[in-house]
Amino acid sequence: MKKILILFFFVFSCFNKPLLSIDFGSYLAGESAYVNKDNKAAIYHFNKALNLNEINTEYGRDIAEKLCSLYLLEGKIEECVLLAERIERDLESESIDSTNIRMALVVSDIKKKKYNSALNRLKKIKKSSYERFSVPIIEAWLIAEEKNNFNLAEQKLNELEADIVVSGLRNLNLALIHDYFDKNQEALKFYQKSVNAFNKPSYRLVEITANAFQRNKDFEKAKNIFDKFLSDSNDYLLVKKHLNQIEKREIPKKLILDLNDAVAELFSTIASTFSSDFTNNFSIIYSNFSIYLKKDFEVAELYLAELLEDNNRYEEANNLYKKVQPSSSFFWHSKLKTARNLELLGDTDNAISILKKMNNEEKGRYDSLKLLGDIYRNYEKYDEAIKSYNEGINRIDNIEIRHWDLLYSRGMAYERDNQWKLAEEDFLKILELVPDQPDVLNYLGYSWIEKDINLEKAKTFILKAVELRPRDPYIVDSLGWAYYNLQEYDNAVEELERAISLKPTDPIINDHLGDAYLKVNRELEAIYQWKKAIEFKADDKLKKKIKKKLKKYNNNDLDIL
């Protein structure tokens, strides 16, 4: 609300400017949707507000550039380009601030085979972030394609800075350009350098590299590359098709056929390599560039689906998963993700139906059983959850480190079902496999505290968990609660206040802090925290417990409830 009031003041204080033809109601609605990340609503309102004849005004340009960015986030590249070209016509082209909008114009030129125009536009992009390596690599490919100049393209790539990630990108594109000019042996050297640059190379990099060795009939090398990948991921379904091809000595098709493919690959690689909470929108835009340049680019579409999931856009993600064909290496994973998203959308019955079918399709896998168990556990159907987890564990010959999360899920189900001894066995088994697993250290330590057993050991476990994950509010809360139960109330207050600073709206943490305040004679602050716990939607059991405390310490004044 504060942002909207400020916006009103700002807008109407500027009425002396020549902007009166702009629909300010739609502009404000667009701004509100934009702030709340409702892209479709923001596009609708900004389109209503935008008067193309006013694009050279302050507000006109602001709306136009925001619209362009929103179009890119929604995969509407051509709509963005049309608007960006209008900005270029009506204003000095240098006035476009967004590097992503400038890159969209480059991508459009590449799609239309306007390579000289693309090269000229690349020169206007500030190389401030990821552009410091994306721009030179795209330039190298344009030089290779438009000027047929291998030496200049190679020189452009060799000029790139050589930190570990950029080195991997540089070597991959050197490999692809050598491959493009049929310099096969040099290409293979760079493919190998590229895959060696990473401790755990991505599936796509492994696939591209192995593909090159297969095409050059070095089947043993291709198999070794996939075997190394399997030793890290153990996901046989991803490489099953490729290993069958190698066994039959089949020559696969080239994966990168032209400039569009190469630049699409670059955008997809950068999007997946540098994605984080802070760069999510950037990764979505680069993924959309990739898909625009290369139709039905499955790897890019699936990565985009994951990014959409991070933005709670589960239905859109599932629309991408629906495109995956049964012959694809990703078919199993797409079904698993679809089921998970359906559950998050509230369509639990269909999620369970998909998973039950999957359980009968791949008898050697347990991941569908684990997800099914997780769904049952979320709905407090602990018997069904434990049954699913047990079936999954029975499919494993030898329990290894990578299976810890299945044991953890079963342990939580046992604990919730009041089968503590079995739960404790699972948690202790995990700590034999992974002694420094913070979630398990925290869960087991907290459970011991709740049961008033092994308190000193519980504190030791939770201290270790906090050391491993110091900014996790729930683990810090557990430490505070351990101190509370050990009657170290000053320490309890200190840690619980820190937990609140990390997660202010969690009712359990608020309740715990209230209890700790009471023990150090800070009664008013305790009452405040308990009230906040109820305000933050404590569950019925916790709410009932808090009301009893408020009745005792708040002079029976329950009006705030």
Secondary structure by P-SEA (a helix, b strand, c coil): caaaaaaaaaaaaaccccccccaaaaaaaaaaaaaacaaaaaaaaaaaaccccccccaaaaaaaaaaaaaaaaacaaaaaaaaaaaaaaaccccccccaaaaaaaaaaaaaacaaaaaaaaaaacccccccccaaaaaaaaaaaaccccaaaaaaaaaaccccaaaaaaaaaaaaaaaaaacccaaaaaaaaaaaaccccccaaaaaaaaaaaaaacaaaaaaaaaaaaaaacccccccaaaaaaaaaccccccccccaaaaaaaaaaaaaaaccccccaaaaaaaaaaaaaacccaaaaaaaaaaaaaaacaaaaaaaaaaaccccccaaaaaaaaaaaaaaaacaaaaaaaaaaaaaaccccccaaaaaaaaaaaaacaaaaaaaaaaaaaaacccccccaaaaaaaaaaaaaaacaaaaaaaaaaaaaaaccccaaaaaaaaaaaaaaccaaaaaaaaaaaaaaaccccaaaaaaaaaaaaaacaaaaaaaaaaaaaaaccccaaaaaaaaaaaaaacaaaaaaaaaaaaaaacccaaaaaaaaaaaaaccccccccc
